[in-house]
Amino acid sequence: MSRTTRRVVVIGGGENAEHDVSLATAAAIAAALRSGGFDVEELTIGRDGTWRRGSSALRPRPAGSLAAALDVVDRADAVFPAVHGPVGEDGTLAALCALAHTPMVGSGLRAGALGMDKWATKLVAEAIGIDTAPARLVTTDRPAIEFKIDVVVKPVSAGSSFGVALARDAVQLREALREAARFDHRILVEDVVVGREIDVAVLREADGRSWAAPPLEIHADGVFDTKSKYDGSARFSVPADLADADRKSLTDAALRMFDALGCAGVARIDFFLTEHGPVLNEVNTMPGMTAESQVPRMFAAAGVSYEDLVARLVDAAAVPGRAANRPG
């Protein structure tokens, strides 16, 4: 089937703090796919859970609108989920596509759920010999914790650095825990890692081959939080200025994490590069995907245009949980 006859449904929005970021990602992906000749239909999940086509709700209530959205999904040749964060990136949409037997771009339910859960990601990394920052897991009903050094507080399952804060004393820790609890009842308290912030993007092609784009370095004052992520104060260098040995160790670690989690499509694996080597920060199975986002910038440095990148992702789409595309 040629690209010009393939119908792709792009899903954006979502019921979490990353709603607006997801809308930007979905709009950019839809425009790039149309530019590449795909037949594109857009669905948006409202903050209230109601599914919409354009500006109109498919049906008045979330459950009814989902039933109507399933009809659109069922007629698609592929679904491109562009919903960041919980109830989207965490495997929720992958499960929906699996039940509908519709090919989907990106990681399936298991990889999405593990990648969204920063504590689970740490456990997987440690099991395959990749270092992570020492951390304690606390919950909102039992938030008491003692510490003697600076720590970073972050929700276990949230993206775009929402709820992430640096705490240097007990007062800041209480405030950081309170803010993180707005996004998840499970919270990580991590030791601060001193090192360069390096991102690596991994792509799995339609033939099953996985490869990493040139790494990107983030330059930010202090913690790379939501404010610095979107206010333009952070700078990116791509390709990052790295020694060959460091580039190889980062790329190898990224590919190993991609495979260990069972990722598909594209994922961004974030590291701190320390004097002792890479330390995993987190994994994003549905990273920001506007043309100016980190992942497209990395692939542009490898000679892959934004339009080509999203087209390759559709070409590699498969029925979640199956090795081959939709039968028939």
Helices and strands as residue ranges (DSSP letters): G 3-5, E 7-13, H 19-35, E 39-45, E 51-53, E 56-57, H 62-74, E 78-81, H 92-100, H 109-116, H 118-127, E 131-132, E 135-139, E 151-155, E 165-167, H 170-180, E 186-191, E 196-204, E 210-212, E 216-219, H 226-230, E 235-237, H 244-261, E 266-274, E 277-284, H 294-301, H 306-315
